[in-house]
């Protein structure tokens, strides 16, 4: 199933194909919605209670309200999703820029659904994970666009994004998708996703 997350610059729908194990890489400047979209897709995934998620994030508290046990990327020490049921597992790494390649090699790229986020730029240059078959979406804002985003809206690519990145204007998201602050959800308590 394709879950819509936004619109391309030429007006086509852009989304995340949950039936395909091809990794999704969300790139964009700060404040463009990478974590918000990753949380939205995670909430959608967890709406089916037979599925689960592994989250590795620089700020695990931002994920505390979801039915998962988020960890910091430096806790990624064993291969992920090895013992998981097929098609029941989602792996999210929020901000791969600070994660070394040895830890990223432990991810089930191509075997389980995987969502990665990055600021782009030098943090992605020469990364082996980009040699794999990865769907890369670059998030932009049409309003208050900086010069680089204005060029993307005019059909140009960005040099700080991987080749083949598709520019996407994200759909508006509700407050349930925004990163959680640690005082909003007690540790160890998960709230159900609104339906």
C-alpha positions, 0 to 999 in steps of 0.5 A, spaced: 500 500 500 502 506 498 501 511 504 501 519 501 506 524 504 506 529 499 506 532 492 512 532 487 513 539 484 510 537 478 503 535 482 504 528 482 503 524 489 509 522 493 508 516 498 511 510 502 510 503 499 509 499 504 509 492 500 516 494 497 522 493 502 526 498 498 529 503 503 526 510 504 531 516 505 528 523 507 532 529 506 531 536 507 534 542 511 532 543 519 524 544 520 522 541 513 518 535 517 523 529 516 521 526 523 514 528 523 513 524 516 517 518 519 513 519 525 506 519 521 509 513 517 510 509 523 503 511 526 500 508 520 504 502 520 503 501 528 495 501 526 495 494 525 497 491 531 500 485 528 506 489 526 512 492 530 517 498 529 524 498 531 526 506 532 533 509 533 533 516 534 538 522 536 532 524 541 528 518 543 523 522 547 520 525 541 518 517 539 515 516 546 508 516 545 508 511 540 508 503 541 515 502 541 521 502 545 526 508 541 533 507 542 539 512 541 543 510 534 549 508 538 545 502 541 545 499 534 550 494 536 546 487 533 543 486 526 536 489 526 530 485 525 533 478 524 528 474 528 522 478 526 516 476 522 516 477 515 512 484 513 511 485 520 517 489 521 519 497 520 526 500 522 526 507 523 533 511 523 532 518 525 538 522 523 543 518 520 548 523 519 551 522 526 551 514 525 557 511 522 557 506 516 558 500 521 552 501 525 548 502 518 550 495 516 546 492 521 540 495 518 535 490 514 536 494 508 532 491 502 529 485 507 525 489 512 521 496 511 526 501 513 525 509 513 532 513 514 532 521 515 538 526 513 540 533 513 543 531 506 550 534 504 556 532 506 553 527 511 551 522 505 557 523 501 560 516 499 555 513 504 555 505 502 547 505 503 546 510 497 549 504 493 543 500 494 536 501 491 533 507 495 528 511 494 530 518 496 525 524 497 527 531 498 522 535 503 521 542 501 517 548 503 514 552 497 512 558 502 518 562 505 523 558 500 530 559 501 534 560 495 536 553 494 529 551 495 526 556 490 531 553 485 528 546 486 521 549 485 523 551 478 525 544 477 533 544 478 536 539 483 540 540 489 547 539 490 547 537 497 542 531 495 543 524 493 542 523 485 535 521 483 532 525 489 525 527 488 523 534 491 516 533 495 512 538 498 509 535 504 502 534 506 500 538 512 500 533 518 496 534 525 499 535 532 499 527 533 505 527 528 509 532 531 515 530 535 513 528 542 516 532 548 518 527 554 513 531 558 507 529 554 508 521 554 510 518 561 516 513 560 514 506 558 506 508 556 504 508 549 498 512 547 493 509 541 493 512 534 487 516 533 483 513 527 
